[in-house]
Amino acid sequence: MEKKQTGQSKVIKWTVLESADDVARGVVDRISEAAAVAIQERGCFSIVLAGGTTPAMAYRMLAGTQQDWSAWRVFLGDERCLPVDHPERNSTLIRQALLDCVSIPQDHVYMIPAELGAEQAAGDYAAIVESHLPFDMVLLGMGEDGHTASLFPGHRHDAGQLVHAVHHAPKPPADRVSLSARALGRCRNLVYIVTGSAKQWAIRQWRQGELLPVNSIRPMAAAEVLLDAAASGDPGPA
C-alpha cells in the first residue's frame, strides 16, 4: 500500500509492507537502484548508513548482492561515544553486517571518530561530510519518541552545523555524534526504515504534522518511508 503526504518540504511516499523482512528487502532494492544510477552518472555512490535491527538485516542481505563496491563511499548518520570496538557502536554493527563481507576499499569508509569525544569528533567529521555533499542516499531509522539518528526531541542544535555534538541523550550513552538535519537533507534519495508496533505513536504524530526530529529533515528530493504493518497499525488483509 502506498500513500503520499506533504509533511515536509517535499512529498513523502509511504510504503507499507507486511513484515520487517519485507522492509529490509525493500531497502536493498532501493539501495541497489540508487547505486546503479549514481555510478553510471557520477562514477561513485555515497551512502549514509543507519544503525538498528532492520537496517542490519538489510545490510546482511545487501552483502549477498552484486555491486560495484569499489565505487562506494560509506558514511554514518550517527555514532555513540564509546571505544572503537564496543559492541554497541553503530560502526561495529555495520562492519559485521556489511563491511567485513564486501570489498569496499577501507579509504572509502568514513566512520565517525566518536571515541575522541563528541566535540572533537563532530568537528573532524564535519570537514569530511562537507567535502562529500550531497550524498546519493541517506538511510534513517526512527525511535519510539520520533528521534532519528541522534537527533532527539527537546534538543536544540545550531542549524548551521553539518554535524552535532550530542549530550544528555535520553538513552545511554549520553554523549553521541550526529549528522544534522541540514546534512541529512543534502541527499538525492532519503529512505526511512521503520518497523515494529512500538513505533505506531510516533508514526501517527508524524503523519498528523507534529514536529518531531524525524520530520525535521528537508531532503533535496522526495523521501520514502518503508514501514511494516506493525508500525503502521495496518492489520493487513482479512
N, C-alpha and C positions, 0 to 999 in steps of 0.2 A: 504494500500500500504506500503510495507516495502522495505527499501533500506539500504545499508551498506556503510560506509565511514571510511577511516583511518585518520581522522583529529586529533586524539590524539594518545597516545602510545598504546591504544587498539582499537579494532574495535568498531565503533558506529553503532548501529542499529536505523534507523529512521522509526518510525511508525506513519503514518498519519491517523487520524480518523476524522469522519465527524464533530463532534461538541465538545465543551468543556465538555458537559455531558458525551460523549463517552470517552473522555480523562480521566475524573475523574473515571469512571467505570474501565477503563484500569489500572489506578493506584491502585485501590482497589484490582483488581485481582493479580497484581504483588506483592503487599504487602502481601496478604494472602498466596500466594505461597512461598515467601521468608520466611515468619514467620514459616510456617509449616516445611520447610526444616531445618531452624536454630534450632527450638525447638527439633525436632527429633534428630538432630546431636549433638547439643551442650547444650540443656536444657534451652536456653533463646534466645531472639530475640532483638537485639539492632537496633534502627532506628533513623535517624536524620530527623526531620520534617522541612518543609519549610513553610513560610507564603505565602499569596496570595489567590486570589479569587477561582481559580480552585483547588488548594490543599485543601482549606477549604471545598469545595464541596465534594471532595474525602473523607475527614475526617468524614463528616456527613454520607456519605454512609457507610464508614467503621464501624462507631459506631453501625450500624444495623446488622453487621455480627457476626458470632460465631467465637471467637478467644480465645486462652488460654492467656487471658490478664495478668494473674499472672506472666507469663514468659517474659513479655515485658519490655524493658528498653528504655526510650524515651529521646531524646536529641534534641536540636535546632541548626539549621545551622547558625542563626544569630539573633541578638536582637537589638532593639533601646534603647538608654539610656533615658528612661522615667520612671516615677513612676510605681510601681509594677502592679497596676490595670488599667493603662492607656489603653484606647480602641485601640490605635494604636500599642500596643506591639504585637509581634507575639505570645507571651505566652498567651495573652488574647484570641486571635482568636482560638488558638489550644485548650485551655481549654474549650471554649464554644462549639466548633465544635466536639470535641472528648473526652477529658479527663474527663469532667464532666458527660459524658454519659456512660462511661465504667468503669470497675473495675480494672484498672491498679493501683497497690499499689503506694501510694504517694512517698515512698522512692525509687521507680524505675523511677521517673520522675526527670530529671536533667535540670532545667531551667537555663538560663544564668542570673546571678545577675547583670544585666546591670544598675539597679538603683544605684549601688555603684560607677558608673563612668566607662568609657571604660577601663582604665588601670588596675584597681583592678579587675574588672570583668573578663577581658581577662586572667589575671594571675590565678585567682581562677578556672576558667573553664578549663584552660589548664591542670591543675592537674587532674581534673575529666576525661577529654577526654583521656588523656594518659593512664589511668588505664582501659579504656574500648575498646581500639582499638584492632583489626579492627572492624568497625561497620558491621552489617549484611546488612543494607540497608541505602542509603542516597537518599533523595528526594531534588531536586533543581529546582527552577524556573529560569526565565531569564527575565531581564528588556529590555526595548526598546533599550538601549545602549549596550546591551550584558553583563551587570553585572549579577552576581549570588551571592546568599547570600548577604553579604555586601562587596563584592569584586568588586570595581568599576574601570572602565578604567582610566588609568593615575595614579592610586595609587600604591605606592611601599611599600612592606612589607618585613620583614625578612623571607626568605624562610624556615628557620629552625623552625619557630614558629608553634604551633598547633592552636593557637587562636590569632587573631589580635585585637588590639585596633584600631578602625577606627575613624578618624577625618576628617572633611571637606567633608562629604558625599555630593554629588551634589543634593540630595533631603533631606528635613528635616525628622528627626532631624540630625544634622551634626555629632553627636557622636554616634557610634554604636560599637557592638562587633560581630566578625565573625569568624567562623571556617576558617582555612587557606586552601588553595588548597592542601597542604600536608595532612592535617587531613581528608578533604573531600574525597580524593582519597584512603584513607585506608578503603576500603569497599569491600564487596563481591558482592553487587548489587548497581548500580548507575542509577537512573531514573530522567531524566529532564522532567519537565512539562511545556509546552509552548503553550499558546492559545492566539488568537486574532490577527487581521490583523496588529496592530501596531508593532508586532514582526518580520514582514517579512524582514525588512532591516537587522536586527541582524542575522536572520537565514541565509540569503544569505551570509553575511560576514563570518559567522561560516563555512558554507559549502564550501566556497572558500578558507578556510585555514587562514583567517585573525586572528591575535592574539587578542583575547578578554578574559576577565576574565572567561566567561562561558566555554571556551575550554582550560583553563589552568589546569583543573583537570586531574590527571593521575591515573585512577582507577586500582585496582588490577585485575579486570575482565572487560568484555565488558560492555559498557554503552548503555542505550537505551534512545532515545528522543521520548516522546509521544507528538504529536502536533496535533492541529486541522487543518482542511483545510484552515481556515482563516489565521493562522500563516504561513502555508507552501506556501501559494499563489496558492494552487491547487484548481481549481474551482470545482473539483469532476466530476462525470459522467454527460454527457449532458442529 
